[in-house]
Amino acid sequence: MCRTIITNGTIVNDGEHFIGSIIVKGEFIESVIKGKLPENIVYDTDRIIDASGKWILPGIIDDQVHFREPGLTHKAEIATESVAAVAGGITSFMEMPNTVPQTTTLEALEWKYSRAAEVSPANYSFYIGATNDNFEVLKQVDFSQVCGVKIFMGSSTGNMLVDSEKTLRRIFAEIPALIAVHCEQESIIQANKRYYTERFGEDLPIFFHPLIRSAEACYTSSAKAVELATRYDTRLHVLHLSTAREMSLFDNHKPLSEKHITGEVCVHHLWFDDNDYAQFGNRIKWNPAIKTYADRRALLDALRCGKLDVVATDHAPHLWSEKQGSCLKAASGGPLIQHSLQTMLELSLKGEFTIEQVVEKMCHAPATLYRIDRRGYLRSGHYADIVVVDPCKPYTVTTENILSKCKWSPFEGHTFPISIDRTFVNGNEVFSEGKACNRTRGKRLTFHDNPTQNKNV
């Protein structure tokens, strides 16, 4: 069994950093060594990688991506986006159900797993989507093998808007899984849309987007989800939070392992605010919308103090042609997975977070929250999902080095102060020195302590 040593780097893990080495044997981390590497180990090693001056981090776990397959492969595929993921240091992803067909049946769910096993260099899991009428399907899912249930409590694709009160109550009360929710109140969004179009017409510029998909729409829906989760003791995870007001719904008085109500923030809501619409326009059009400077600062503060638990991307590629037009016509979403770790590390270098906090929110916390088996940490016996970062090598985003199929990024032209040097998935080097290796495949994520029987109500 092949043994690899990554040595002399600064290991960032479990809230500390130190110079040391990671010994990888086969798929797993054999040991983590502080300080100088013992000579007897060197002699019994197939490959030694000198990481002097570099950072060694656990692989990033992104709990919210849209890879568009099946049905929307003109703009993205599991193959292309998973390559972009490992190029950005993301070693595991969890993908959303609003594809064509939607992932709302067991057959559609297993098709995605089969496809990922064929083409993805990263590890993978897929949410099953809730609808108003697939409750019996959700009851059949083995949630030791599936990351969770996704509910759109706001406008969404096709019939995936769950607006039936009876269905919502049954899912929150009886499905023994993590419930991940997109929270925007559809009635408020539609009222705002009518208000602005009646006064200013249909051709509304991007500045109206956060007014239509407003902070009120987000808070009202998130508060409803939290109320349901509190009533039924549900494991609720609120995705892509975007407002200061929503932070009042979350607390930091318990360790993450004991929380039943958790929150995610995405890199674009930490990096951009509504002052950036003038420069970036539809490039930064997402749902929920990027909001005010005060909202962005509140999200940064909440992440630091532990009210927010996880950082993700909501990576959602569209063709550039689909991003054109008014705020009512341009597609919402964009590619982020290749540059999310660089974004967070730049924020840390600017003093917003420590590097240890970045690792906590992008590696440790997703593993803990989702109860992922042996990932998210650099520990003996864990899978060898590892990222080596060069903090002294700037990286400029260009069309030529964007690996997402859509070939554009809101970060085009930006120079990050750091580069992703190497990425390992299950002990296999899948990205190094700017190039992806397509010889190996990731594994299906599995989840422990996740009951498969109905909850006691």
MARDOBA-483568 format. One record per residue (C-alpha): residue in three letters; x negated, y negated, z negated. Coordinates in steps of 0.2 Angstrom, whole numbers, padded with zeros to 4 digits, always signed. Example, Ala and Ser with C-alpha at 12.3 -4.5 7.8 and 13.67 -1.06 7.14 Angstrom:
REM MARDOBA-483568
ALA-0062+0022-0039
SER-0068+0005-0036
This chain:
REM MARDOBA-483568
MET+0000+0000+0000
CYS-0007-0017+0005
ARG-0013-0028-0008
THR-0015-0047-0005
ILE-0022-0060-0017
ILE-0018-0079-0016
THR-0031-0087-0027
ASN-0037-0103-0033
GLY-0021-0113-0031
THR-0010-0122-0043
ILE+0004-0111-0048
VAL+0020-0120-0052
ASN+0032-0108-0061
ASP+0042-0106-0077
GLY+0040-0125-0082
GLU+0022-0126-0081
HIS+0007-0127-0069
PHE-0010-0120-0069
ILE-0024-0114-0058
GLY-0023-0096-0055
SER-0020-0081-0043
ILE-0005-0071-0037
ILE-0008-0053-0034
VAL+0004-0045-0021
LYS+0006-0027-0019
GLY+0018-0021-0005
GLU+0034-0030-0008
PHE+0031-0036-0025
ILE+0021-0047-0036
GLU+0009-0036-0046
SER+0003-0049-0058
VAL+0001-0068-0060
ILE-0017-0072-0067
LYS-0021-0088-0075
GLY-0039-0095-0073
LYS-0053-0085-0064
LEU-0049-0069-0055
PRO-0058-0053-0062
GLU-0071-0046-0050
ASN-0064-0028-0051
ILE-0048-0034-0043
VAL-0057-0043-0029
TYR-0065-0027-0024
ASP-0049-0017-0023
THR-0040-0029-0011
ASP-0036-0029+0007
ARG-0034-0048+0009
ILE-0039-0063-0001
ILE-0031-0080+0003
ASP-0040-0095-0004
ALA-0027-0108-0009
SER-0039-0121-0017
GLY-0031-0138-0018
LYS-0014-0131-0014
TRP+0002-0127-0024
ILE+0009-0110-0025
LEU+0028-0110-0028
PRO+0041-0097-0029
GLY+0051-0095-0013
ILE+0066-0108-0011
ILE+0083-0101-0012
ASP+0096-0111-0003
ASP+0114-0107-0008
GLN+0123-0117+0005
VAL+0119-0116+0024
HIS+0129-0114+0040
PHE+0120-0104+0053
ARG+0135-0104+0066
GLU+0135-0086+0071
PRO+0146-0078+0077
GLY+0155-0090+0089
LEU+0146-0106+0088
THR+0129-0100+0094
HIS+0127-0114+0107
LYS+0121-0125+0092
ALA+0113-0112+0080
GLU+0110-0094+0077
ILE+0105-0083+0062
ALA+0088-0080+0071
THR+0084-0098+0075
GLU+0089-0105+0058
SER+0081-0092+0047
VAL+0065-0096+0056
ALA+0067-0114+0052
ALA+0071-0109+0035
VAL+0054-0099+0032
ALA+0045-0114+0040
GLY+0052-0125+0027
GLY+0048-0113+0012
ILE+0066-0106+0011
THR+0064-0087+0008
SER+0082-0083+0004
PHE+0099-0091+0010
MET+0117-0090+0007
GLU+0128-0093+0022
MET+0145-0100+0024
PRO+0161-0092+0031
ASN+0167-0106+0044
THR+0161-0097+0059
VAL+0171-0090+0074
PRO+0179-0078+0069
GLN+0179-0085+0051
THR+0172-0073+0038
THR+0188-0069+0029
THR+0189-0051+0032
LEU+0177-0037+0026
GLU+0173-0032+0044
ALA+0168-0050+0048
LEU+0157-0051+0032
GLU+0148-0034+0036
TRP+0145-0040+0054
LYS+0135-0054+0048
TYR+0125-0043+0036
SER+0121-0032+0051
ARG+0116-0046+0062
ALA+0105-0054+0048
ALA+0096-0037+0046
GLU+0092-0037+0064
VAL+0085-0055+0066
SER+0082-0064+0050
PRO+0064-0066+0043
ALA+0072-0073+0027
ASN+0082-0064+0014
TYR+0101-0067+0016
SER+0118-0066+0008
PHE+0135-0072+0015
TYR+0150-0079+0006
ILE+0167-0072+0010
GLY+0180-0086+0013
ALA+0196-0088+0005
THR+0212-0093+0014
ASN+0230-0095+0008
ASP+0234-0077+0013
ASN+0218-0066+0011
PHE+0219-0063-0008
GLU+0220-0044-0007
VAL+0204-0044+0004
LEU+0195-0054-0009
LYS+0200-0041-0022
GLN+0191-0027-0012
VAL+0174-0036-0011
ASP+0159-0028-0020
PHE+0152-0044-0028
SER+0136-0035-0033
GLN+0132-0036-0014
VAL+0140-0053-0010
CYS+0135-0070-0017
GLY+0153-0076-0020
VAL+0169-0083-0013
LYS+0170-0100-0004
ILE+0185-0111-0005
PHE+0188-0127+0005
MET+0199-0138-0007
GLY+0198-0151+0007
SER+0200-0152+0026
SER+0191-0138+0035
THR+0190-0127+0050
GLY+0205-0118+0055
ASN+0216-0110+0041
MET+0202-0111+0028
LEU+0210-0125+0019
VAL+0217-0117+0003
ASP+0231-0129-0002
SER+0243-0116-0010
GLU+0244-0119-0029
LYS+0249-0100-0031
THR+0234-0094-0021
LEU+0222-0105-0030
ARG+0228-0100-0047
ARG+0227-0081-0043
ILE+0209-0083-0036
PHE+0203-0093-0051
ALA+0211-0081-0063
GLU+0208-0064-0055
ILE+0193-0063-0043
PRO+0178-0058-0053
ALA+0165-0068-0044
LEU+0157-0085-0042
ILE+0169-0097-0034
ALA+0160-0110-0023
VAL+0171-0125-0019
HIS+0170-0139-0006
CYS+0180-0152-0015
GLU+0189-0167-0006
GLN+0207-0171-0008
GLU+0215-0169+0009
SER+0230-0180+0005
ILE+0219-0195+0000
ILE+0208-0193+0015
GLN+0223-0194+0027
ALA+0230-0209+0018
ASN+0214-0218+0019
LYS+0213-0213+0038
ARG+0230-0220+0041
TYR+0226-0236+0031
TYR+0210-0240+0041
THR+0216-0235+0058
GLU+0232-0245+0057
ARG+0221-0261+0053
PHE+0206-0258+0064
GLY+0210-0245+0077
GLU+0204-0228+0081
ASP+0187-0233+0086
LEU+0180-0234+0068
PRO+0161-0235+0066
ILE+0151-0224+0054
PHE+0153-0237+0040
PHE+0171-0231+0038
HIS+0166-0213+0035
PRO+0163-0215+0016
LEU+0178-0226+0014
ILE+0190-0213+0022
ARG+0182-0198+0014
SER+0181-0208-0002
ALA+0174-0206-0020
GLU+0192-0204-0026
ALA+0195-0190-0014
CYS+0180-0181-0021
TYR+0183-0184-0039
THR+0202-0179-0038
SER+0198-0162-0030
SER+0183-0158-0041
ALA+0193-0162-0057
LYS+0206-0151-0051
ALA+0194-0137-0048
VAL+0186-0139-0065
GLU+0203-0139-0073
LEU+0207-0123-0065
ALA+0190-0115-0070
THR+0192-0121-0088
ARG+0210-0113-0089
TYR+0205-0096-0082
ASP+0186-0096-0088
THR+0181-0094-0070
ARG+0163-0095-0064
LEU+0165-0111-0054
HIS+0151-0119-0043
VAL+0155-0136-0036
LEU+0145-0139-0020
HIS+0137-0154-0012
LEU+0143-0167-0026
SER+0141-0185-0020
THR+0148-0197-0032
ALA+0144-0205-0049
ARG+0161-0202-0056
GLU+0161-0183-0053
MET+0146-0182-0065
SER+0158-0184-0080
LEU+0165-0167-0076
PHE+0148-0158-0080
ASP+0138-0156-0095
ASN+0120-0152-0100
HIS+0123-0145-0117
LYS+0121-0126-0113
PRO+0107-0117-0104
LEU+0112-0113-0086
SER+0113-0094-0090
GLU+0128-0098-0101
LYS+0137-0111-0090
HIS+0153-0106-0081
ILE+0155-0123-0072
THR+0140-0129-0062
GLY+0136-0141-0049
GLU+0125-0142-0034
VAL+0118-0158-0025
CYS+0111-0158-0008
VAL+0095-0166-0002
HIS+0103-0179+0009
HIS+0114-0186-0005
LEU+0098-0188-0015
TRP+0088-0196-0001
PHE+0100-0207+0009
ASP+0114-0220+0003
ASP+0126-0230+0013
ASN+0113-0244+0016
ASP+0105-0231+0028
TYR+0120-0230+0040
ALA+0114-0245+0049
GLN+0098-0236+0054
PHE+0103-0218+0055
GLY+0121-0219+0061
ASN+0129-0202+0064
ARG+0113-0193+0061
ILE+0118-0194+0042
LYS+0136-0191+0044
TRP+0141-0177+0032
ASN+0156-0171+0023
PRO+0157-0176+0009
ALA+0150-0193+0015
ILE+0134-0201+0009
LYS+0140-0214-0002
THR+0133-0229-0012
TYR+0116-0233-0019
ALA+0124-0232-0036
ASP+0131-0215-0032
ARG+0114-0209-0026
ARG+0105-0215-0042
ALA+0118-0206-0053
LEU+0115-0190-0044
LEU+0096-0191-0046
ASP+0099-0195-0065
ALA+0111-0180-0067
LEU+0099-0168-0059
ARG+0085-0174-0070
CYS+0095-0172-0086
GLY+0103-0155-0082
LYS+0121-0160-0078
LEU+0117-0154-0060
ASP+0110-0137-0058
VAL+0105-0133-0040
VAL+0098-0142-0025
ALA+0103-0136-0008
THR+0104-0142+0010
ASP+0122-0139+0017
HIS+0111-0136+0033
ALA+0125-0138+0047
PRO+0117-0140+0064
HIS+0127-0148+0079
LEU+0121-0152+0096
TRP+0116-0170+0097
SER+0130-0173+0110
GLU+0142-0167+0097
LYS+0136-0181+0085
GLN+0141-0195+0097
GLY+0156-0206+0095
SER+0166-0215+0082
CYS+0167-0209+0064
LEU+0183-0200+0068
LYS+0175-0190+0082
ALA+0157-0187+0078
ALA+0154-0170+0071
SER+0149-0170+0052
GLY+0133-0161+0047
GLY+0115-0159+0052
PRO+0100-0148+0051
LEU+0090-0150+0035
ILE+0083-0133+0030
GLN+0066-0135+0038
HIS+0062-0151+0028
SER+0072-0149+0011
LEU+0057-0144+0001
GLN+0046-0157+0008
THR+0060-0170+0004
MET+0061-0165-0014
LEU+0042-0164-0016
GLU+0041-0182-0009
LEU+0054-0188-0021
SER+0043-0180-0035
LEU+0028-0189-0029
LYS+0038-0205-0029
GLY+0041-0201-0048
GLU+0059-0196-0047
PHE+0056-0178-0053
THR+0041-0167-0059
ILE+0036-0153-0047
GLU+0041-0141-0061
GLN+0059-0149-0060
VAL+0059-0146-0041
VAL+0054-0128-0043
GLU+0067-0126-0057
LYS+0082-0133-0046
MET+0077-0125-0030
CYS+0070-0108-0036
HIS+0074-0103-0054
ALA+0091-0111-0055
PRO+0099-0103-0040
ALA+0092-0086-0045
THR+0099-0088-0063
LEU+0116-0095-0058
TYR+0119-0082-0045
ARG+0111-0068-0055
ILE+0100-0063-0040
ASP+0090-0047-0043
ARG+0071-0051-0045
ARG+0069-0067-0036
GLY+0066-0086-0039
TYR+0051-0084-0050
LEU+0033-0079-0049
ARG+0033-0064-0061
SER+0026-0047-0061
GLY+0039-0035-0054
HIS+0048-0048-0044
TYR+0049-0048-0025
ALA+0034-0058-0018
ASP+0044-0073-0011
ILE+0030-0086-0011
VAL+0027-0103-0003
VAL+0010-0111-0002
VAL+0011-0130+0000
ASP-0004-0141+0005
PRO-0001-0158-0004
CYS-0015-0166+0006
LYS-0009-0163+0023
PRO+0004-0175+0030
TYR+0017-0169+0042
THR+0026-0179+0054
VAL+0043-0173+0060
THR+0044-0172+0079
THR+0056-0164+0092
GLU+0042-0152+0096
ASN+0040-0145+0079
ILE+0059-0144+0074
LEU+0063-0126+0074
SER+0082-0127+0072
LYS+0091-0123+0089
CYS+0099-0140+0090
LYS+0081-0148+0091
TRP+0085-0164+0081
SER+0083-0170+0063
PRO+0088-0185+0053
PHE+0070-0185+0048
GLU+0063-0187+0066
GLY+0048-0199+0065
HIS+0046-0197+0046
THR+0029-0192+0039
PHE+0030-0182+0024
PRO+0014-0182+0013
ILE+0014-0163+0011
SER+0015-0148+0023
ILE+0021-0130+0021
ASP+0005-0120+0023
ARG+0012-0102+0021
THR+0028-0093+0017
PHE+0029-0075+0011
VAL+0045-0065+0010
ASN+0045-0048+0001
GLY+0026-0049+0002
ASN+0026-0052+0021
GLU+0018-0068+0028
VAL+0032-0075+0039
PHE+0025-0092+0042
SER+0007-0099+0042
GLU-0002-0114+0049
GLY+0013-0120+0059
LYS+0018-0104+0066
ALA+0032-0091+0062
CYS+0028-0073+0062
ASN+0043-0063+0069
ARG+0038-0045+0065
THR+0047-0042+0048
ARG+0064-0044+0042
GLY+0071-0050+0025
LYS+0082-0041+0014
ARG+0100-0042+0008
LEU+0101-0051-0009
THR+0109-0041-0023
PHE+0117-0048-0039
HIS+0117-0041-0056
ASP+0129-0043-0071
ASN+0142-0047-0058
PRO+0158-0036-0063
THR+0167-0029-0048
GLN+0183-0025-0057
ASN+0197-0038-0059
LYS+0196-0051-0073
ASN+0206-0049-0088
VAL+0219-0063-0088
